[in-house]
Structure formats: structure tokens, C-alpha cells
Amino acid sequence: MILSRYQENLNSLKGQLSSINTSSNLDLEIEYNTFHGAKGLESDNVIIIDVNSNKVKGIPSRVTDDELLRFVTFKS
């Protein structure tokens, strides 16, 4: 299973791995999920992508204008 915080990061990776899979005649069965989507699921092997503090949409998230933040932060 490959996990990411954001679906768009998974979509980009899916395209890259699909072309590798096709060109090399491999038959890899890979499950892709966001952290939220994988809740309660199990897998023998898990790869977490975008664990890079320099990416805006990586781990930890550096998105500062997320609409949900207004519900958990206080205005000064």
C-alpha cells in the first residue's frame, strides 16, 4: 500500500508507476490511499510518500490557507 496525505500526490505517482509497469511488463498490484482513506485497513507493506519538510503538500503539511484551519485556530 502506498500512502499520502493528499490525493493529488497519489494521482501523480499512479501515472508514473503505470508507465513503468507497462514498459517493463511487470504486473504489480499496488493499492493507493490517503491517510484518511486507509483508516482501519491493513497491509503487509506500506510506503509513505512525500515525507519531505520542504514540500508544501508533504508531511508535515505546510498548507497555510486550508479552510479547516479557521475552525481550530484562534484569531489574535
Secondary structure, 3 states (H helix, E strand, C coil): CEEECCHHHHHHHHHHHHHHHHHCCCCCCCCEEECCCCCCCCCCCCEECCCCCCCCCCCCCCCCCCCCHHHHCCCC
